[in-house]
């Protein structure tokens, strides 16, 4: 099953601070929902252990995260793969962009993911809804971690109000 998600968040923090936080393992570990371990292997590779619950399926995923196409402090691509035992697998990536705006930074992302195994059998709506909830949780916690509560309504907020159209499964 393939998923696509996009989102945009306005943060009341300078772009350079947002960039530093996006590359700080301690900040990321606190913000990734269900993250139990996050270890820096190199400047562009991380190892992770994340517990995720999608409907009735709860699984521990172990995997790697790679950063590429780095253009500090503007953008990068983050890619990852994880195995969750009998629950299945997940792999995907996102392009994250930071743009300076008056009073802070706009963070936008375009993500795609593929899942297989029991997770893929749960149905598109449940999986897409859970993925959207996890993404929103990450960015809410990230905004708090960088000290910049969201500066205004975002595309993700608008999508949540219109039934979650920002998270599409296909």
C-alpha positions in Angstrom: 0.0 0.0 0.0 1.4 3.4 -0.9 0.7 6.6 1.0 1.4 10.2 0.1 1.3 13.1 2.6 2.0 16.8 2.4 2.0 19.5 5.1 3.1 22.9 5.9 3.8 24.4 9.3 4.7 28.0 10.2 7.1 28.2 13.2 7.9 31.4 15.1 11.6 30.5 15.0 14.5 31.6 12.7 15.2 29.1 9.9 18.7 28.3 11.1 17.3 27.2 14.5 14.8 25.0 12.8 17.5 23.5 10.7 19.7 22.7 13.7 16.7 21.1 15.5 15.9 19.0 12.4 19.5 17.6 12.6 19.6 17.2 16.4 19.1 13.5 17.4 17.9 14.4 20.9 15.2 16.7 19.5 14.1 14.2 16.9 13.9 11.4 19.5 11.6 13.5 21.7 9.4 14.4 18.7 9.0 11.1 16.8 5.9 9.4 18.2 6.8 6.0 19.8 10.6 6.5 19.3 12.4 4.4 21.9 15.9 4.6 20.4 17.6 7.0 17.9 21.3 6.7 17.4 23.5 8.8 15.1 25.7 6.4 12.9 27.1 9.2 10.8 26.3 12.8 9.8 23.8 11.4 7.3 22.6 8.1 8.9 20.6 7.2 12.0 19.4 3.9 13.5 15.9 3.9 15.1 13.6 1.8 17.1 10.0 3.0 17.0 6.8 1.4 18.5 3.7 2.1 16.4 0.1 1.1 16.8 -2.2 1.1 13.8 -5.7 0.0 14.7 -5.3 -3.4 16.4 -1.7 -4.0 15.2 1.1 -2.8 17.5 4.6 -3.4 16.3 8.2 -2.4 17.0 10.0 -1.2 14.0 13.8 -1.2 13.7 15.4 0.5 10.8 17.7 3.1 9.3 17.2 6.7 8.3 19.3 8.5 5.7 19.6 12.2 5.0 20.5 13.2 1.5 20.4 16.2 -0.9 21.4 18.4 2.0 21.2 22.2 1.3 21.6 23.8 4.7 19.6 25.6 6.0 17.0 25.2 3.2 16.2 21.6 2.6 17.0 17.9 2.7 15.6 14.5 1.8 15.0 12.0 4.6 14.6 8.3 3.7 14.0 5.3 5.9 13.2 1.7 6.0 11.9 -0.3 9.0 11.0 -3.9 9.7 8.2 -4.7 12.1 8.3 -8.5 12.2 5.0 -10.2 11.4 3.3 -6.7 11.4 5.1 -5.9 8.2 7.5 -3.3 6.9 7.5 0.4 6.1 9.7 2.4 3.9 9.6 5.9 2.5 10.9 9.3 2.4 10.2 13.0 2.5 11.6 16.2 1.1 11.6 18.8 3.9 12.0 22.5 2.9 12.4 25.6 5.2 11.5 29.0 4.0 12.1 32.3 5.8 8.9 34.2 6.5 8.3 37.3 8.6 8.5 36.3 12.2 9.9 32.8 11.6 10.0 29.9 9.2 7.6 27.8 7.1 8.4 24.1 7.1 6.9 22.1 4.3 7.2 18.4 3.5 6.2 16.1 0.8 6.3 12.4 1.9 5.6 9.1 0.4 5.6 5.7 2.1 5.0 2.1 1.3 3.9 -0.5 3.8 3.4 -4.2 3.6 2.4 -7.2 5.7 -0.5 -7.1 8.2 -0.4 -3.3 8.3 -1.3 -3.1 4.6 -4.3 -5.4 5.2 -5.9 -2.9 7.7 -7.3 -0.7 5.0 -6.3 2.6 3.4 -8.4 4.9 5.6 -7.2 3.5 8.9 -3.5 3.5 7.8 -3.7 7.0 6.2 -5.5 8.4 9.2 -2.9 7.0 11.6 0.0 8.3 9.4 -1.5 11.8 9.4 -2.0 11.6 13.2 1.7 10.6 13.6 2.9 13.3 11.3 0.8 15.9 13.1 2.1 14.7 16.5 5.7 14.9 15.3 5.3 18.5 14.1 3.3 19.6 17.2 6.1 18.3 19.4 8.8 19.6 17.1 7.3 23.1 17.2 7.2 22.9 21.0 10.8 21.6 21.1 12.2 24.5 19.0 10.2 27.0 21.1 8.1 28.2 18.3 4.5 27.4 18.7 2.9 27.3 15.3 2.5 30.9 14.0 -0.7 30.3 12.2 -3.0 27.9 10.4 -1.2 25.5 8.3 -2.1 23.3 5.3 -2.1 20.3 7.6 -4.5 22.1 10.0 -6.8 22.9 7.1 -6.6 19.3 5.8 -7.6 18.0 9.2 -10.6 20.3 9.1 -11.6 19.1 5.7 -11.4 15.4 6.5 -7.7 14.8 6.2 -7.4 15.2 2.4 -3.7 16.0 2.9 -3.1 12.3 3.7 -3.9 10.3 0.6 -3.7 6.5 0.2 -3.5 4.9 -3.1 
